[in-house]
Amino acid sequence: MAKDRRKTAAASGKTTRTSSVKKRKKKNGRRIITIAATVFMLLLAILIFVLAQALLAGSGKKDTSSSDVNVYDTTPKSLQGKMAYYVVGLLGEEETSATEALMIVCYDKKADTLNILEVPQDTYLGDSDLWSVKKAGQVWGNPAPLDWCDFEGKRIFKADVERHKAAGHPVSQRAGSASYNLISVFNEQYSLPVDEYFMIPQAGFVKLVNLVGGIDVQLESTMKVGTVTYQKGLATLDGQAALQYVLTRDKGVDGDIKRIVRQRKVFLALFQRLGAQTKQELETESLAPVMKGSTPIRTEMSTADLVSLVMELSKIKPEKMTAQLLPGEKTAFNSDSYYSVHRGDLLTQLNTYFNPYGEEITDADLQVTELAKGSGSNVHFQVLSELAVDQSGTATTTAAGTTTTTKKAD
């Protein structure tokens, strides 16, 4: 009996221990399941969040406050080692004034050439909501406001406004950008990319010319600037004299064209002066001081990169630089005078001089409205070595309004 009780007790104890182990296993199992479920839910939440963000981005539902409205066409990445395009201009006296010079420079990095396409002030832009004005020279100072789809987070055009509103997409207007509007002229009208722009304020231009010691220019006639008279022939102009020479023009489209051709002397001379300087001189004596001053060149390029670009371009000689106007003619339209671009001549010009490695530009790529159809345009083509002179004169501005000038004789 005792033996049987011990067996029973032993059996009973074995049963109790087995039951406890089973309970612990169940408890551990539930814990593992709970942890696994928690991890699963966490992963699911992360997945849902990622998908939601992707869908939100895809549907255009995003914070548009930081969206870039100033996107424009640059040189394709595959061609950036071969060429680059720069818009260069001289700003008007006031912010809303017409630009006094406007051009796009095609830099062929393989051939080491610069081809310059000059745009007359009165170049007709046609009817487009891209711009609030009709003339290319007025674009910088009068940027058009942008219609903006708040739902899709992007710019839309007037033709699509009502469609977006009908779809329940809120549409608002955003302030336009001077640089974006100007670059879009070259992107849209002439199908040219733009990699950077350099718009020079008049005060910055005067300062830069003075800091390089003046520029040597062949004058067509005597010119008086303040109390200083510059005789016809080769003369060294200080900043104020160079600005007056650049700005002086007869009225009308013809007067602007004559001035554009004459301006080439000044811009080439300034390029020569800058190109002759060392990196240290550009950084301490001329270019960097202008960029750090109150009237810097308007650009998105850093001063260091601008100095590097000047150093890179300085190897190009005037005989490998050309300048020419947009092909076209003056015409009257709606009681105003315009410069009407000739599409056919423009197409030939672009593919010959301004598209060395890209796909051929076609007529469908141009958004030019011809007010006067024609061909055989006089673009005043010129190799700039025809204008180059030795830059050895000096002109020093000693005080505000007082200039000491060393003039050069014929």
C-alpha positions in Angstrom: 0.0 0.0 0.0 2.8 2.4 1.0 4.6 1.4 -2.2 1.4 2.1 -4.1 1.0 5.5 -2.4 4.6 6.4 -3.3 3.9 5.5 -6.9 0.7 7.5 -6.8 2.5 10.4 -5.2 5.3 10.2 -7.6 2.9 9.9 -10.5 1.0 12.9 -9.1 4.3 14.9 -8.8 5.2 14.1 -12.3 1.8 15.2 -13.5 2.2 18.6 -11.6 5.7 19.3 -13.1 4.5 18.4 -16.6 1.5 20.7 -16.2 3.8 23.6 -15.1 6.1 23.1 -18.1 3.1 23.1 -20.4 1.9 26.4 -18.8 5.3 28.0 -19.2 5.5 26.9 -22.9 2.0 28.3 -23.5 3.0 31.5 -21.8 6.2 31.8 -23.9 4.3 30.9 -27.0 1.8 33.7 -26.4 4.7 36.1 -25.7 6.4 35.1 -29.0 3.1 35.5 -30.9 2.6 39.0 -29.3 6.1 40.1 -30.2 5.7 38.8 -33.7 2.3 40.5 -34.1 3.8 43.7 -32.8 6.7 43.5 -35.3 4.3 42.7 -38.1 2.0 45.6 -37.3 5.1 47.9 -37.1 6.3 46.7 -40.5 2.8 47.0 -41.9 2.5 50.6 -40.6 5.9 51.5 -42.2 4.8 49.9 -45.5 1.5 51.8 -45.4 3.3 55.1 -44.6 5.8 54.6 -47.5 2.9 53.7 -49.9 1.0 56.7 -48.8 3.9 59.0 -49.4 4.4 57.5 -52.8 0.7 57.9 -53.7 0.7 61.4 -52.3 3.7 62.3 -54.5 2.2 60.7 -57.5 -1.1 62.4 -57.1 0.6 65.8 -56.7 -0.6 66.3 -53.1 2.5 67.7 -51.6 3.7 70.8 -49.9 4.0 73.2 -52.8 5.5 76.0 -50.7 9.0 74.6 -51.5 8.3 73.5 -55.1 10.6 74.9 -57.7 8.7 77.0 -60.2 11.8 78.1 -62.0 12.7 74.9 -63.9 14.2 75.4 -67.3 16.0 73.4 -70.0 19.8 73.0 -69.6 22.3 71.2 -71.8 21.6 67.4 -71.7 23.9 65.5 -69.3 25.3 63.5 -72.1 26.5 66.7 -73.9 27.7 68.7 -70.9 31.3 67.7 -71.5 31.1 69.1 -75.0 29.1 72.4 -74.8 27.5 74.9 -72.6 25.1 77.9 -73.0 25.2 81.2 -71.1 22.8 84.1 -71.3 24.6 87.4 -70.8 23.1 90.8 -70.6 23.3 94.4 -69.3 20.4 95.5 -67.2 18.4 98.7 -67.7 18.8 101.7 -65.4 15.7 100.7 -63.4 14.5 97.3 -62.4 11.6 97.4 -64.9 13.7 99.1 -67.7 14.5 97.2 -70.9 17.8 95.3 -70.9 20.5 97.3 -72.7 22.2 94.2 -74.1 21.1 90.6 -74.4 22.8 87.6 -75.9 23.3 83.8 -75.5 26.8 82.4 -75.8 27.4 78.9 -77.1 30.6 77.5 -75.7 32.0 74.6 -77.7 34.3 72.9 -75.2 35.8 70.5 -77.7 36.6 73.1 -80.4 37.3 76.0 -77.9 35.0 78.4 -79.6 32.4 80.9 -78.5 29.5 81.8 -80.8 27.3 84.7 -79.7 23.7 85.2 -80.7 22.5 88.7 -80.0 18.8 89.6 -79.4 17.5 93.1 -80.3 15.5 94.8 -77.6 12.3 94.9 -79.8 12.3 91.2 -80.8 8.7 90.1 -81.0 7.7 87.3 -78.7 4.2 86.7 -80.0 1.1 85.9 -77.9 2.0 83.6 -75.0 1.2 83.5 -71.3 4.9 82.7 -70.7 5.5 86.4 -70.8 3.6 89.5 -69.8 5.2 91.6 -72.5 5.7 91.4 -76.3 9.4 92.4 -76.6 12.4 90.4 -75.5 14.2 93.3 -74.0 11.3 93.9 -71.5 11.1 90.3 -70.1 13.6 90.6 -67.3 12.0 93.7 -65.7 8.4 92.4 -66.1 8.2 88.7 -65.1 4.8 87.2 -65.8 2.9 85.7 -62.9 2.5 81.9 -63.0 -0.8 80.0 -62.9 -0.3 77.2 -60.3 -2.2 74.0 -59.7 -2.2 73.5 -55.9 -3.4 69.9 -56.2 -0.7 68.7 -58.6 1.9 71.1 -57.3 3.0 72.4 -60.7 2.8 75.3 -63.1 0.0 75.1 -65.6 -0.9 77.3 -68.6 -3.9 79.5 -69.2 -5.4 77.1 -71.7 -5.5 74.4 -68.9 -6.8 76.6 -66.0 -10.5 75.9 -66.5 -9.9 72.2 -67.0 -8.1 72.0 -63.7 -10.8 74.0 -61.9 -13.5 71.7 -63.4 -11.7 68.7 -61.9 -11.8 70.3 -58.5 -8.1 71.3 -58.5 -7.5 74.7 -56.8 -5.6 77.1 -59.0 -3.6 80.0 -57.7 -1.1 82.5 -59.0 2.6 82.8 -58.0 5.0 85.6 -58.6 7.0 85.3 -61.7 10.8 85.1 -61.8 12.9 87.5 -63.9 15.6 84.9 -64.6 13.1 82.1 -65.4 11.1 84.4 -67.7 14.3 85.5 -69.5 15.6 82.0 -69.9 12.3 80.7 -71.2 12.7 83.1 -74.2 15.7 81.0 -75.3 14.2 77.7 -74.3 10.8 78.2 -75.9 11.4 80.6 -78.8 14.7 79.3 -80.1 14.9 75.8 -78.6 18.3 76.5 -76.9 19.3 75.2 -73.5 20.6 77.6 -70.9 23.1 76.5 -68.2 23.6 79.8 -66.5 22.8 83.5 -66.8 24.9 86.6 -66.1 22.9 89.8 -66.0 25.1 92.8 -65.2 23.7 95.9 -63.4 25.0 99.1 -64.8 26.7 100.2 -61.6 28.4 96.8 -61.4 29.5 97.1 -65.0 31.1 100.5 -64.3 32.8 99.2 -61.2 34.2 96.1 -63.0 35.6 98.2 -65.9 37.3 100.5 -63.4 38.7 97.6 -61.4 40.4 96.0 -64.5 42.0 99.4 -65.3 39.7 100.5 -68.1 39.2 99.1 -71.6 40.8 100.0 -74.9 38.2 100.7 -77.7 38.4 102.1 -81.2 36.0 105.1 -81.2 34.2 106.0 -84.4 33.9 109.7 -83.3 34.8 112.0 -80.5 33.0 111.3 -77.3 32.6 113.6 -74.3 31.9 112.1 -70.8 31.6 114.7 -68.1 34.7 116.9 -68.3 36.7 114.3 -70.2 36.9 114.2 -74.0 37.9 111.1 -75.8 39.1 111.6 -79.4 38.2 109.5 -82.4 40.4 106.5 -82.6 41.9 104.2 -80.0 41.1 105.3 -76.5 41.1 103.8 -73.0 37.7 104.2 -71.4 37.0 104.1 -67.7 33.8 102.5 -66.4 31.5 105.5 -66.9 32.7 106.2 -70.4 32.4 102.5 -71.4 28.8 102.6 -70.1 27.9 105.7 -72.0 29.4 104.1 -75.2 27.3 101.0 -74.6 24.1 102.9 -73.9 24.3 105.5 -76.6 21.9 104.7 -79.5 19.7 106.3 -82.1 15.9 105.7 -81.8 14.1 102.7 -83.2 15.0 99.2 -84.2 17.8 100.4 -86.6 19.4 102.4 -83.8 19.4 99.4 -81.5 21.0 97.1 -84.2 23.8 99.6 -84.8 24.4 99.8 -81.1 24.5 96.0 -80.7 27.2 95.8 -83.3 29.1 98.6 -81.7 28.8 97.1 -78.2 30.8 94.1 -79.3 34.0 96.2 -78.9 33.3 96.9 -75.3 32.3 93.3 -74.3 35.3 91.9 -76.1 37.7 94.4 -74.5 36.3 93.6 -71.0 36.6 89.9 -71.7 40.2 90.4 -72.8 41.0 92.3 -69.6 39.5 89.7 -67.4 41.1 86.9 -69.3 44.6 88.4 -68.9 44.3 88.4 -65.1 45.5 85.7 -62.8 43.2 83.7 -60.5 44.4 85.8 -57.6 43.7 89.0 -59.4 40.2 87.9 -60.3 39.6 87.0 -56.6 41.1 90.0 -55.0 41.1 92.9 -57.5 38.2 92.7 -60.0 35.6 90.0 -60.3 35.2 88.9 -56.6 35.1 92.5 -55.3 32.2 93.2 -57.7 30.4 90.1 -56.6 30.8 91.0 -53.0 29.6 94.6 -53.6 26.2 96.2 -53.6 25.6 95.6 -57.3 26.8 92.1 -58.1 26.3 90.3 -61.4 22.9 88.5 -61.2 23.6 84.8 -61.5 23.1 81.5 -59.7 26.8 80.7 -60.1 29.0 81.1 -57.0 31.9 83.6 -57.2 34.4 80.8 -57.0 32.8 79.0 -60.0 32.6 82.3 -61.9 36.3 82.9 -61.4 37.0 79.3 -62.6 34.8 79.8 -65.7 36.6 83.0 -66.6 39.9 81.2 -66.2 38.6 78.4 -68.5 37.3 80.7 -71.2 40.4 82.9 -71.1 42.2 80.4 -73.4 39.8 81.2 -76.2 41.3 83.7 -78.7 39.2 86.4 -80.5 39.7 84.6 -83.8 37.7 81.7 -82.4 34.8 83.9 -81.4 31.9 85.0 -83.6 28.9 87.3 -83.0 25.7 87.7 -85.0 22.2 89.0 -84.6 19.0 87.0 -84.6 17.9 87.0 -88.3 14.9 89.2 -89.0 13.7 92.7 -89.9 12.0 95.7 -88.4 8.3 95.9 -88.8 5.2 97.7 -87.5 2.4 95.9 -85.7 -0.6 97.2 -83.7 0.9 100.7 -83.8 4.2 99.6 -82.4 7.7 98.8 -83.8 9.1 95.3 -83.5 12.0 93.2 -84.7 10.4 90.2 -86.4 12.5 87.0 -86.5 12.7 85.1 -89.7 12.0 81.4 -88.9 13.8 79.8 -91.9 17.0 81.8 -91.4 16.9 81.2 -87.7 16.6 77.5 -88.1 19.7 77.5 -90.4 21.6 79.7 -88.1 20.9 77.7 -85.0 21.9 74.4 -86.5 25.0 75.9 -88.1 26.5 77.9 -85.2 24.6 77.1 -82.0 24.0 73.3 -82.1 27.3 71.6 -82.5 26.5 68.2 -81.0 22.8 68.0 -80.2 19.9 66.6 -82.2 18.9 68.8 -85.2 16.6 71.6 -84.3 13.5 71.5 -86.5 10.8 74.1 -87.4 8.4 72.4 -85.0 10.9 73.1 -82.1 10.6 76.9 -82.7 7.9 79.0 -81.1 8.6 82.1 -83.2 5.8 84.2 -84.5 6.7 86.0 -87.8 5.3 89.4 -88.3 7.2 89.8 -91.5 8.2 86.7 -93.4 11.5 86.9 -95.2 15.0 85.5 -95.8 18.5 86.6 -96.5 18.7 88.5 -93.2 21.7 90.7 -92.4 22.8 89.3 -89.1 26.0 91.4 -89.1 28.2 88.3 -88.7 31.6 89.1 -87.4 34.7 87.2 -86.2 35.7 89.1 -83.1 39.4 89.2 -84.0 38.3 92.0 -86.4 37.6 94.1 -83.4 40.4 93.1 -81.0 42.9 95.7 -79.9 45.9 95.5 -77.5 44.6 96.1 -74.0 47.4 98.2 -72.6 46.0 101.5 -71.7 45.0 102.6 -68.1 42.1 104.5 -66.8 41.8 105.1 -63.0 38.8 106.5 -61.2 40.3 108.5 -58.3 37.2 109.7 -56.7 33.4 109.9 -57.2 32.9 111.9 -60.4 36.6 112.5 -61.0 38.5 110.4 -63.6 42.1 110.4 -64.5 42.5 108.9 -68.0 45.5 107.9 -70.1 44.2 108.2 -73.6 45.6 106.2 -76.5 46.4 107.8 -79.8 45.6 106.5 -83.3 
